[in-house]
Amino acid sequence: MDVRLCEYFVAVVDHGGITKAANALYIAQPSLSQAIRGLEREVGAELFDRSGRQFVLTEAGRTFEVSARRVLRDVELARQHVEAVRELRAGRLQIAAVADLTLHPLPGLVRDLREAHPSVAVRIRDSGSPAGVVAAVRQGEAELGLTTLPVKAEALTVHRLRSQRMVLAMTPDLADGLPHQVPQAMLPRLPLLRETDDPLAALLLDPAYAEPAGPGGLRIGLRQVLWELTMTGTGIAVLPEGFVRTQMAGRVVALELDPPLHRDVGLVYRADQLSPAAEAFVQVAASSSWAASA
């Protein structure tokens, strides 16, 4: 049933007749009369007793009035909910991210979003790898993905946010004797801890620098394990500077590489399907001090 007909019906009830209701609705009286007749045909009963000078509800009309007002209340409530989401007085956002980005910088970006829109609920999932982040967005498990770049994301939008400086993280005893700026060519002689599928070789001047010259290097499947091994002095890891300073402070020291090493970070999403909450997060992420800094 057309909601508009329920609105017309209730207007006739509230105004006591067709003429006043038509004026209130800014429609022609014959059009309103025709609409009410059409409504009666649709429900299969006369809703008004027209024998007097005013429209009086029949028994069927009184029964229908209850349902009609409920429909209008539900429609108004739905409209208010949609308006609240559009104006970000409500809303929910699902974000997928690679592990270290869930710890830095994602918490700060979520904080900035919540400061501007405190009623938006945010859920974060660790999707493991850049490929996992893309898969989560593609399969609808997350609306936004925060990941390292590059990624294979056909039919998705990739929005680069910034470049992160990568540093060598290690306990002070392992740093003893190393220069403050470690030449990339020295990496094969260090006890590097690496993820099984990390892109380190592609970031270095020479991919061979990522391969250990001896038995000192380790390949680790879980990033959390790699971080713990780094903080216990088992080896040296190449990690984002911001992550080291926020998550490993007091446990490790950070040495720069020469020349400096960087990786790109960005958002992945379906541009034509972003909710208002997701659009707000994209704006927050693009304008944040983290994204603006090098």
Phi, psi and omega in degrees: 000141179290124179300329181300325179292323176297319179297318179297315181301311181296324179296320179295320178296312185292328183261358175075016178166172185290317187298307182294323179294319179297319178297319181292328181270354181059044174230163181289144181301315179299325180294320179292318178301317180295321180295319180294320177299318179297323178296317180298321177295322182292320180273347176079028180200153174282130183263339181234143171268113185261015185286335180260193181280339177245156175283124178243135181293136171280177176300318177296324179295320179294322177294316181293328181301319180301313181292320182297317180292325178295317179300315181294323177295318180295320179296318180294320178296317177298319178298318179295322178295316179297318179297321180295319178294316181298323180269006177060034166276354176203175179139162180223141183227128177254127181236131173254142182210157172286160194305307186291333179286338175292340180261329176199121015255008189304317179303321179292323179291319177296320177301315180297320178296316183291331176295322179278326184223078188294344183269357179280125177272133183240130175241134184240136176233139175275110182265010172082288187236166174305320178296323178293323177295313179299317180297320180297319179290317182296324182271002177080012178280343177214148180273328179232147174236132175251118190211165171281155181242156003278162175224156173271106187222058179302138179072005176246156176271133176247117184247103180291132180260310182191174175253131178262136174283132177259140181229168174269120179256132182198162175288156183304325181294325178285336179281343182300123179093350178272146176292157179299325174248109185272122177300139179303327181295344180277346186305319181299340182267001181259152178282074185288138170256123183228151171288157183296331183234030182287157183265023187305316183303323181287341182271338185277161177301321180229121181305333181295339180296339182277351182264130182292142178282341180223200184274011188282339184279156178228145172252129188232135184280331183250129181297321181299323177292318178301318180297317182294319178296325177296316183286341178265003175084017179288329181189191184243135181240149173265113187225160177297137182301316181298321178295316181298317185286332182266328187253343183236015183303133179084349181255328183223167170249157181241123177248141180281158175259152179232116357290163183302151181244135181226156170224149180270147178233141180202179179255147176235133181194169173268108188297330183272003183231020182284133173285164176304323179295319179293320177299320179295321179294318178302316179295318179297314182295321182289333184255001183290158178297328178297314181291329184283335183275157182266000000 
